[in-house]
């Protein structure tokens, strides 16, 4: 399911290309002056609805309703300034502009766009951005949700080797269509730490941020109804456990897995997001997976998860 290394180490940031690149992520057509190798090329022929461009950004170009150390937000507006990389502005759910420092490395710029930039973009488009990977099952999309370092990408890659098609990694965008929440496909690249990729037998190339990157050919390009959410946690034990949870046990971990939730206050999106989370808890079955941190236990843990995802609906806990 996973086979070819995807990129060489790139030199320091180069000036934007004169010809725009065309990509597709989260079902959105994108035109970009900046090359983003992790993204999937857009061959649909549809007109892009998002523009990514280099620009000179003024520091006080809007009145912030909320702010953090590096960022500020207002309805349909977001801006962040990162030392060593530059300033990025996201507005109206359709425009990402970057004022990039000469010393910025391409992988740093790409990570800033694909993580923070796309999260703000999704929020402005009133899509629920979850800190989760997602795979296809017979019953619909299964989200593997968790904070950074919870093992989402590792389990996603391992499940892909077992035949589960990838929908997204790290950020999963959820959309409400006629009262049902569906997961939108993101892009088919996965980042793994070197020891994790070695455990899976993957021969990847190292990018400068210390992670191996792979493009996964078994990738879902259609929206999938959300069937279940599996929260990931580590355990000091050597056995993986999977238990269904409900009621008050669900909302707190679901809220923790909202990606960049600190941005929501200034964008005045707290109430819509809370309503969406409640809607998801009514639709999806929710589980808590506790897995050993020791990579030696990975295969047995994936056995548990794969068996659960493959089981007929009536046989799942």
N, C-alpha and C positions, 0 to 999 in steps of 0.2 A: 504493500500500500504506500510505502514511503521509500523513495529510492535515490533521487539525485541531489547533490549539493547545489546551492542556488547562487552564491555570490562570492566574489573576491573581496579582500579588504580594499576599501576605497580611499583615495587620497583626501586631504583637507577639502573643505567645501569649495566647489567651483561655481562660477557665475551661472545664473539660470539659463536654461536652453531657450533659444529663439523659437523653436517649434514646441508647442505644448504636448505633454504626454496625456493620454486618455486612459483613465482607470475606472474601475467599478468596485464599490465597497458599500455594504449595507443596502444594496439595491439602488444605490445612488450613482449616477454618472458624474465623473469628476474630470475636469481639465486642470492640469498642473504644469507650471513652469519649472517645477522642481522634480527631479527624478525620484520616484519612490519605489524601489525594486521589490519591496515586500508586497505591494498591492497587485491585484489581478488586473490585467489589461482588459479594456472594455471593447468587445467586438460586436455589441448589440446594434450600433448605429444610432442609438437614441441620443438626443441632444443632452449635453451635461447640464446639471443643475447646481453644481458646486464648482467654484473656482479657487485654486491655490496659486498664489503669486508672490513674488518678491516686491517689497514696497518700503518706502520710507514712512515709518509710523510715528506720529506725534504722541508724546507721553500723556497729554491731557485731552484726548480727543472725545471723551464722554464722561458724564458724571456718574461715578460709581455708587451703587446702592449697597455693596458689600465688598470687602477686600480681605486678602491674606497678605503674607509677607511679600510674595512675588506677583500676585494676581489681583484683578479687580473685575467685578461683574455688575451688570445692569440688565434689564429686560432686553433680550436679543443682542447683547453685547458682552464680550469677554476679552480680556487682555492679560498677557503674562510676559514678564521679562526675566530671562534666565541667564545668569552670569556665564560667559563663555560660549553662549549659543546665540542670543539675541532676543528680540521682542516678537510676539505673535499676537495678532488680533483676529477674533472670530466674530462675525456679525450676521444677523438675520438668517441664520441657518443655511447660508449659501456662499459665504465668502471667508476664506482664510488668507490672511496677508502676513508675510514674515519680513522682518528687518534683521537680516542674518549677519552676525559678526564674521569677519574674514577668517578667524581662527577656528570657527565651528566645524566639527567633523560631520560628514554627511549622515552617519548613523545616528548621531545625536539629534540632528535636525529632523530626520525621519521619525525617530521615536517621539519627539515633541509633537509633531503633527498627528501621528497615528494614535497616540494615547490621549494626551491632554486636548489637542485641537479637535480631534474627531469626537471626543466625549462632549465638549462644549457645543459642537455642531449638532450632535444628536439631541442634546437637551433643548437647544433652540428650535429644533424641528418637532419637539414634543414626543420624541421617542425615548423609551426607558433604557438607559445605558446601564447594563449590569456587569459587574466584575465576574465574568463567567466564561467558560468555554462551552461548546454545545456540539452534540452529535445527533445523528438521525437514528431513531428506533422505529419499529413497526407501528408504535402508538403515537409517534410525533417526536418533537425535539426534547432531548434530555439535557438540562443545563448542569454543568459541573461548576458550582459557585464557591468562591472563597476569596480571602484577602490575598495580597501578593505573597508568594512563597508557599501557598497551600498545595501546590502540585497539580494545578489545572492543566498546564501544557503537557506535563509528563503523562498524565492519565489520558489526555486527548490523543497523543501520539501512540500510546500503547493500545488504546481502543481502536485506533485506525488500523493498526497492524492486525487486529482481530476482525476487521471487516466493517467497522462502524464509520459511516461517512461523516466527515467534518462539516460543521456549519460555521463555527467561529472559534477564535481563541482569545482569551484575555478580556475582550469586550464583546458582549452579546447585546444587540439592539432588539428591543421588543416593541411591537406595534399593536395597537388595539384596532382590530378590523371587525366591525359589527359586534362588539362585545367579547370577542375572543382575542387572546394575545398570541401573536406569532413571532418567531425568531427570524430575523433577517440574516442572510449569509454575509459574512464580512470579507475576509481574504484568506487564501490557502497557505499562509506561511505560519510556522511555529518556531519559537525560540526555546532552546533547552540548554541547561548547563552541561558542560562537557561530560561529567560523570553520568548524567542521566542519558545523554545520547549514546554513550558507550554501552550502558546497560541494555539499551534497546537494539544495539548492534547497528547504529546509524553512523555512517561516515560523512560527517558534515564539515563545512569550512568555518573557521572561527572569525567572527567579526570583532571589531576592536573593543566592544563592550563586554567581551568575555563569554558570549553565548554562541551556541551553534544554531544555524538557521536552516530550516528545511521548508520546501514547498511541497505540499501534499496533493498528489493528483486526484485522490478520491475525495472530492470536495462537492458539497451540495450547493447548487446555485438557485434554489427556490426557497420561498418562505415556508416555514414549518410551524404548525400549531404546537404550542408549549404543552407537553404532557406531564413532565416532572422536573423537579429541581432537587439536586443532590448537593448538600452543603459538605464541604471537605474540611476535615480537621486531622491533626496529627495525634497519635497516641504513643505512649512509651511501651505499649504491649507489642507482641509480635504477630497478633492476629487482627485482621481487618474485620470490622463490624459495620453493618448497615441496618439502620432502624428507621421506620417511618415516624414522622412527627406531625403534629397538628396543633391547631388553636394558638394559644399565646406563645408556644415554643417556636413558631414559624416567623413571626413578624420581625423580631429583633435581629436574627441572622440575615434575613432578607434585606433589611434596611442597611446592615453593615456591608452588604454586597452591592449596594448602589454605587456605581463608579463615579468618583469625584463628587460626592454628594454635597461637599462644602460649597460648590458653585451654585446650588439651587436657590439659596436664600436671595441673593442679589438678582437672580433671574426671575424671581417671584414664581417659582415652580414647585415649592414644597407641597402645596395642597394637591396639585395634579399628580405628582409622583406618589403621594400617600394613597390617593384614590386608586392609582394603577397597581400599587403593591397589594392593596386589599383585593382588587380584582384578580390578580394572579393567584393569591392564596385560595380563592374560591374555585379556580379552574384547575390548578396543577396539584398533583400529588407531591409531597415533600419528604425528603429523606435526609438523614445525617450519617455520613460515612466517616468513620474513624480509621485511619490507616497508619501503619508503622512508618517511621521516618527512614528506617534502614532500607536502602535500595535492594538488599538481599531478599526482602519480603515483597518486592514489587509484584512479581508474577502471581503470587497467591492472592494479593489484593486485587489485581486486575481480573483474576478468575472470578472473584466474588462479584465485582461490578459488572463484568460482561455477562455472567449468568443471570444477574438481576435484569439487565437491560434486554436480554434475549428471551426472557420468560414470557409466557402468555400473560395477559393483563390479570386474569383471575388468580394466577400463581404468585404474583408480586405481593410483597407484604403491604 
